[in-house]
Amino acid sequence: VQLQASGGGLAQTGDSLRVSCAVSGRTSSSYSVGWFRRAPGKEREFVAAIKVIRWSSAGTHYSDSVKGRFTISRDNAKNTVYLQMNRLQPEDTAVYFCALDLGSVIRTTPSTYDYWGQGTLVTVSS
């Protein structure tokens, strides 16, 4: 399984950005794709995740810090997961990673995720 993240960049406070995670390779019929981020000097933290059952979206979960501003979604035909980030704030500046978890429920702990993509940098200026 390979994950390819893309779409980061530079934004200003209040702007929107969308990052993408293309999933390839053989996966099970049930898995979760999560987005995590690591800000400078901080630990990696959970942002959002989407559950996939039989290749259809089956639920989402967000951290409190992004709930109401970020939306995770999936394009089944492209096997790509998106994170739409609205009303960006400087504290959203981080390297964003996508990851895939073969577990049966959405989890928020990085160590439970089985596969990781490379990060994509999102910088939000004030």
N, C-alpha and C positions, 0 to 999 in steps of 0.2 A: 504494500500500500504506500502510495506517495501523496503528499499534500504540497501544493504550490500556492503560497500566499502572494498576493499582489495588490496594488492599488493605494499604497500609502502615499504620503506626500506632505506638503506644507499647507496649512490652513490658518485662517484667522479666527479669533473668538467669535462664535456664533455661526460659523460656516458649517458645511456638511461635507463629508467624505464617505466613500464606500470602499471597503476592502473586500477582496474575494479570496476564496480558498478552493482551488480545483482539486478534487479527489480522484485518484486513478488507482488502478490495480484491483485485485479481488478483495472485496469486503464481504462480511456476513450480511444477512438481510436485516439485521438490527444493530444499530450502532448510534453513537452520538458524535457530533462535531462541535467542538468548543473553540471559542476565542479566548485567549489569555493575553495579557500585556505585562511588560516589564518597563517601568519608568526608571530613569536614572537614579541609581542608589537605592532602589527598592526591590522587594521580592516580586516574583511573577505572581500575578493575581488573575483570578477568573473574571471574565467579562460577560460572556453569554454562551449558551449552547443550544443546540437543536437536536431533538431525538428523531431518528429515522427508523421506521419499521416497514419492512417490505418495500423499501425504496420510496416511501412517502413520508412527509413530515408528520410528526406525531407529538409535538409539544416543544416548548421553549422555556428557557429559564435565564434570568438576568441577575447580575449583581445589583445591589441597591444604588450604587454610584452611577449606573448608566440607565436604569429603568426609566422608561418614558422618553429617553433621548435616542437610544440605540435600538435597532431592530435587526434580528437575525432571520435569515430566510434561506431557502434552498431552491435551486433550479434543477428539477429532476432530470431533464433532458441533457443538461450540461454537467450534471453531477458536481455542481459548484455551490458552495455555501457563501452567502454574502453577509456582511455586517455593515448596515447603513448607520452612519454616525451623524446625528444632527445636533445642533446647538453645542458644537464643540467648545471645550474649555481648555485653558492651558494645562490643567491637571490631567487632561486626556493624552498629553504627550507621552509617547512610549513606543517601544517596539511591540507590534502586535503579532502574535503567533496563532496559527490554527492547529488543532490537534484532533485526533480521532480516538474514541474510546469504544471498545468492543463490549463494554458492560451493558446490563439490561436497563439501567436507569441513567438519567442525567446526573453526572457528578461534577463537582467543582474543584476537586483536588488535582493539581497537575500530575502527580505521580500515578494516578489511575489511568491516565491516557496512554495509549499504546503506540501511537505514531504521531510524529510532529513534522510540521513544515518549517521552512526557514521563516524568519521574521520579516515584517515590513514596517518601516518607520513612519510614524505619524507625528508630525510636529505642529503644535497649535500655538500661534503667537498671540500675545495680548494687544 
